[in-house]
Amino acid sequence: MKTRIMNLLIPMLGGSATSAFAADGALQDGGGPLIWFFIGFGVLVVMVQAVPAMVMLYSMVKAVFSPSENSRTASATGHK
């Protein structure tokens, strides 16, 4: 029984692997202008979203490293 399963399984797996080699010639032209437009549009979307992210990162870093408001008001009112 085990040899019969192996005799059926090996040709099925070997036959399914040939379809992977059939699509090799389709990608040799380098893509048309629509593909490059799509890739460029995706990069543009990422860059437009990166600008507000950098502004927010700058403001968070600035808030973390600036002195707190409580220490500024306490030091200003503590000395007369």
C-alpha positions as CSV (number, residue, x, y, z in Angstrom):
1,M,0.0,0.0,0.0
2,K,2.8,2.4,0.9
3,T,4.6,1.8,-2.4
4,R,1.4,2.3,-4.3
5,I,0.9,5.7,-2.6
6,M,4.5,6.7,-3.4
7,N,4.1,5.6,-7.0
8,L,1.1,7.9,-7.3
9,L,2.5,10.8,-5.2
10,I,5.8,11.2,-7.0
11,P,4.3,11.8,-10.5
12,M,1.7,14.2,-9.1
13,L,4.3,16.3,-7.4
14,G,6.6,16.2,-10.4
15,G,3.8,17.2,-12.7
16,S,2.8,20.2,-10.6
17,A,6.3,21.5,-10.6
18,T,6.4,22.0,-14.4
19,S,3.9,24.8,-14.3
20,A,6.3,26.9,-12.3
21,F,8.8,26.9,-15.3
22,A,6.2,27.8,-17.8
23,A,5.9,31.4,-16.7
24,D,9.6,32.2,-17.0
25,G,9.4,33.9,-20.4
26,A,6.7,36.4,-19.4
27,L,8.9,38.6,-17.3
28,Q,11.8,39.2,-19.8
29,D,10.5,42.5,-21.3
30,G,11.0,44.5,-18.1
31,G,7.4,45.7,-17.8
32,G,5.5,48.4,-19.5
33,P,5.1,52.0,-18.6
34,L,1.9,51.3,-16.6
35,I,3.9,49.1,-14.2
36,W,6.5,51.9,-13.7
37,F,3.7,54.4,-13.2
38,F,2.2,52.1,-10.5
39,I,5.5,51.7,-8.7
40,G,6.1,55.4,-8.9
41,F,2.6,56.1,-7.5
42,G,3.3,53.8,-4.6
43,V,6.6,55.5,-3.8
44,L,4.8,58.9,-4.0
45,V,2.2,57.7,-1.5
46,V,4.8,56.5,0.9
47,M,6.8,59.8,0.6
48,V,3.7,61.9,1.2
49,Q,2.9,59.9,4.3
50,A,6.5,60.2,5.5
51,V,6.4,64.0,5.8
52,P,3.8,64.2,8.6
53,A,5.4,61.3,10.3
54,M,8.7,63.1,10.4
55,V,7.0,66.2,11.8
56,M,5.3,64.2,14.5
57,L,8.6,62.4,15.3
58,Y,10.4,65.7,15.6
59,S,7.7,67.1,18.0
60,M,7.7,64.0,20.1
61,V,11.5,64.1,20.5
62,K,11.4,67.8,21.2
63,A,8.7,67.2,23.9
64,V,10.7,64.4,25.5
65,F,14.0,66.3,25.8
66,S,12.5,69.8,26.7
67,P,12.2,70.6,30.4
68,S,8.7,70.1,31.8
69,E,6.4,73.1,32.4
70,N,6.1,72.4,36.1
71,S,9.8,72.7,36.7
72,R,10.0,76.0,34.8
73,T,7.1,77.6,36.7
74,A,8.3,76.3,40.1
75,S,11.8,77.7,39.5
76,A,10.5,81.1,38.3
77,T,8.2,81.6,41.3
78,G,10.4,80.0,43.9
79,H,13.0,82.9,43.9
80,K,12.0,86.5,44.7
